[in-house]
Amino acid sequence: MTSALKNYLVVTFGYWAFTLTDGAIRMLVVLYFHLLGYSPFEVAMLFLFYEFFGIVTNLVGGWMAARLGLNVTMHLGMALQVIALLMLSVPDSWLSVAYVMLAQAFSGIAKDLNKMSAKASVKTLLPSDKKKAEDHNKAESTLFKWVAILTGSKNALKGIGFFLGALLLEHIGFRSALEVLAAGLFIVLITTWFLLPNEIGKAKSKPKFTQVFSNIAAINWLSAARFFLFGSRDVWFVVALPVFFYEVLHWDFMKIGGFMALWVIGYGMVQASAPAILKGHQPTGRTALWLAFALSSIPAGLALATYSEWDITGVVVIGLMLFGVIFAINSAVHSYLILAYSDNDKVSMNVGFYYMANAGGRLTGTVLSGLVYQTVGLVGCLWVSSFFILLTIILSYKLPDQ
């Protein structure tokens, strides 16, 4: 086994373990605090700092990684997640909105430090000597496969995390679930720290903080498109959908967690299979554009279908599955393009900038998910999703077709 492959597997293992806790904590917080009587908008507000500090973290984290190395930032993320899990394991009387938002802020910082570090490390672990055109194409094909597998497997594990969170809540309770997750992640942190070299991702020269803002037009357009792409998903998926399942369809916790887990697992499997689905074609900006076009009709179609006499459960479930397939391929193409547009020495800063936009879209989508659902229900969330995808299409026109 080559050193690069070994390091890639260690990074992937650490990312998997973190993602399990991230999915579990999301499901635990949404279900437990709704059970405590929080409104959908109040539940959404609990994630406000989670998403907001993700924006800040991606901006600063890429710069930190370029100076300190991706190994340091990845494990700092794991340590903060352990702290966040333990903060939420206190008695109910401590769990004020402000306190939970603070704990979620730590979790948001942790998630984006870990994600940025794992994604950026893929680029640095690949051979950088691409003198011939055929060598360049082979390296880019390998990059697409590696990032698709990492991203897809991560989302599959996040789906399992949703199910794990619901399972633990059902059988051992909120606090015990958090303590089990914290202990497991701490063991992984210690293990992977000693397996990875410290120099991964360090820039050859110490970059200035002002260099975190990209001067590459393609990266800026891609980041803007990413903002609205992920906003279009989270505006109905994060808060509105679990609460809709609980309040309108009267599903229990296990059924909600199980369904959302299966959706995200399937979503991750499609992401990991994106290179095969595209049949070896090298993705370009046009690929992202046409995938956004394909995605655009689904939320609007779902919203219109809810006015019909069709079974609402079947409409939502089938629509969500179609949305997940196309969204997953589009997301995998985006994740490849940001690495393809970056050079090795600045990859962590470019990826940090890009995921700052991603976090901004998630923040906007999360807040609107609670607010719009509480005001006009799931149908309103679907119309907002359609509008966000339209903006994604407009921005994707600017991506280079090469």
Residue pairs with C-beta under 8 A, 6 or more apart in sequence:
4 125
4 126
4 127
7 121
7 125
7 196
7 197
7 200
8 121
8 122
8 125
8 146
10 192
10 195
10 196
11 74
11 117
11 118
11 121
11 122
11 125
11 150
11 192
11 196
12 118
12 149
12 150
12 153
13 188
13 192
14 74
14 75
14 78
14 114
14 118
14 188
14 189
14 192
15 114
15 115
15 118
15 150
15 154
16 153
16 154
16 157
17 78
17 184
17 185
17 188
18 77
18 78
18 81
18 110
18 111
18 114
18 185
18 188
19 154
19 155
19 157
19 158
19 161
20 157
20 158
20 160
20 161
20 164
20 181
20 184
21 81
21 85
21 161
21 181
21 182
21 184
21 185
22 81
22 107
22 111
22 158
22 161
23 157
23 158
23 159
23 160
23 161
23 162
23 164
23 165
23 261
23 264
24 161
24 162
24 164
24 165
24 168
24 177
24 181
25 84
25 85
25 88
25 107
25 161
25 165
25 178
25 181
26 161
26 162
26 165
26 238
27 161
27 162
27 163
27 164
27 165
27 166
27 169
27 242
27 257
27 260
28 88
28 165
28 168
28 169
28 174
28 177
28 178
29 43
29 46
29 47
29 88
29 100
29 104
30 43
30 238
30 239
30 242
30 243
31 165
31 166
31 169
31 242
31 246
31 253
31 256
31 257
32 169
32 174
33 42
33 43
33 46
33 100
34 40
34 43
34 242
34 243
34 246
36 92
36 95
38 46
39 370
39 374
40 239
40 240
40 243
40 369
40 370
40 373
40 374
41 370
41 371
41 373
41 374
42 97
42 370
43 239
43 243
43 370
44 238
44 239
44 366
44 367
44 369
44 370
44 371
45 97
45 101
45 367
45 370
46 97
46 100
46 101
46 104
47 104
47 238
47 239
47 366
48 101
48 104
48 363
48 366
48 367
49 101
49 102
49 104
49 105
49 108
50 104
50 105
50 107
50 108
50 111
50 366
51 108
51 359
51 360
51 362
51 363
51 366
51 367
52 105
52 108
52 363
53 105
53 108
53 109
53 112
54 108
54 109
54 111
54 112
54 355
54 356
54 359
54 362
54 363
55 356
55 359
55 360
55 363
56 109
56 356
57 108
57 109
57 112
57 113
57 116
57 359
58 112
58 116
58 352
58 353
58 354
58 355
58 356
58 358
58 359
59 212
59 352
59 353
59 356
60 212
60 352
61 73
61 112
61 113
61 116
61 117
61 348
61 352
62 116
62 120
62 212
62 348
62 349
62 350
62 351
62 352
62 353
63 207
63 209
63 211
63 212
63 348
63 349
63 352
64 72
64 73
65 72
65 73
65 116
65 117
65 120
65 201
65 348
65 349
65 352
66 201
66 202
66 203
66 206
66 207
66 346
66 348
66 349
67 202
67 203
67 206
67 207
68 202
69 198
69 199
69 200
69 201
69 202
70 117
70 120
70 121
70 124
70 200
70 201
70 348
71 117
71 193
71 196
71 197
71 198
71 199
71 200
71 201
72 198
73 113
73 116
73 117
74 113
74 114
74 117
74 118
74 121
74 192
74 196
75 189
75 192
75 193
76 113
77 109
77 110
77 111
77 112
77 113
77 114
77 115
77 117
78 110
78 114
78 185
78 186
78 188
78 189
78 192
79 110
79 189
80 106
80 107
80 109
80 110
80 113
81 106
81 107
81 110
81 111
81 114
81 185
82 182
82 185
82 186
82 189
83 106
84 103
84 104
84 106
84 107
84 110
85 107
85 178
85 179
85 181
85 182
85 185
86 178
86 179
86 182
87 99
87 102
87 103
87 106
88 95
88 100
88 103
88 174
88 178
89 174
89 175
89 178
89 179
89 182
90 175
108 359
112 355
112 359
115 154
115 355
116 348
116 351
116 352
116 355
117 201
117 348
118 150
118 154
119 147
119 150
119 151
119 335
119 339
119 351
119 355
120 201
120 339
120 347
120 348
120 351
120 352
121 200
121 201
122 143
122 146
122 147
122 150
122 339
123 143
123 339
123 342
123 344
123 347
123 351
124 200
124 201
124 344
124 347
125 146
125 200
126 139
126 142
126 143
126 146
127 139
128 344
129 135
130 136
130 139
137 282
140 282
140 340
141 275
141 280
141 282
143 336
143 339
143 340
144 274
144 275
144 282
144 283
144 336
144 340
145 275
147 332
147 335
147 336
147 339
148 271
148 272
148 273
148 274
148 275
148 332
148 335
148 336
149 272
151 268
151 271
151 272
151 331
151 332
151 335
152 268
152 269
152 270
152 271
152 272
152 273
152 274
152 328
152 332
153 268
153 272
154 268
155 264
155 265
155 267
155 268
155 271
155 328
156 264
156 265
156 267
156 268
156 269
156 272
157 268
158 264
158 268
159 260
159 261
159 262
159 263
159 264
159 265
159 266
159 267
159 268
160 261
160 265
161 261
162 257
162 260
162 261
162 264
163 257
163 258
163 260
163 261
163 262
164 261
165 177
165 257
166 253
166 254
166 256
166 257
166 258
166 261
167 254
167 257
168 176
168 177
168 180
168 181
169 177
169 253
169 257
170 253
170 254
172 180
201 347
201 348
203 345
203 346
203 348
204 345
207 346
207 349
211 346
211 349
212 349
212 352
212 353
213 353
214 220
214 223
214 349
214 350
214 353
216 341
216 350
217 398
218 285
218 337
218 341
218 399
218 400
219 338
219 341
219 342
219 350
219 353
219 354
221 285
221 395
221 396
221 398
221 399
222 285
222 288
222 334
222 337
222 338
222 341
222 354
222 399
223 338
223 353
223 354
223 356
223 357
223 358
224 357
224 395
225 288
225 292
225 334
225 392
225 395
225 396
225 399
226 334
226 354
226 357
226 358
226 361
227 357
227 358
227 360
227 361
227 364
228 361
228 388
228 389
228 391
228 392
228 395
229 292
229 327
229 330
229 331
229 334
229 361
229 388
229 389
229 392
230 358
230 361
230 362
230 365
231 361
231 362
231 364
231 365
231 368
231 388
232 295
232 299
232 365
232 384
232 385
232 386
232 388
232 389
232 392
233 323
233 327
233 365
233 385
234 361
234 362
234 364
234 365
234 366
234 369
235 364
235 365
235 368
235 369
235 372
235 381
235 384
235 385
235 388
236 299
236 369
236 373
236 378
236 381
236 382
236 384
236 385
237 365
237 369
238 362
238 365
238 366
238 369
239 366
239 369
239 370
239 373
240 369
240 370
240 372
240 373
240 378
240 381
241 260
241 316
241 320
241 378
242 256
242 260
243 373
244 316
244 373
244 377
244 378
245 251
245 255
245 256
245 259
246 256
248 312
248 378
249 312
249 313
251 259
259 317
263 320
263 321
263 324
266 321
266 324
266 325
267 324
267 325
267 327
267 328
268 328
270 277
270 324
270 325
270 328
270 329
270 332
271 328
271 329
271 331
271 332
272 332
274 328
274 329
274 332
274 333
277 329
278 287
278 329
278 333
281 287
283 333
283 336
283 337
284 337
284 399
284 400
284 401
284 402
285 337
285 396
285 398
285 399
285 400
285 401
285 402
286 399
286 401
287 333
288 330
288 333
288 334
288 337
288 396
288 399
289 393
289 396
289 397
289 399
291 326
291 329
291 330
291 333
292 330
292 389
292 392
292 393
292 396
293 393
294 326
295 323
295 326
295 327
295 330
295 389
295 392
296 386
296 389
296 390
296 393
298 319
298 322
298 323
298 326
299 319
299 323
299 382
299 383
299 385
299 386
299 389
300 382
300 383
300 386
301 319
302 315
302 316
302 319
302 323
302 382
303 379
303 382
303 383
303 386
305 315
305 319
306 312
306 315
306 378
306 379
306 382
308 315
316 378
337 399
338 350
338 351
338 354
339 347
339 351
341 350
342 350
342 351
361 388
365 388
368 381
368 384
369 381
372 380
372 381
372 384
373 380
373 381
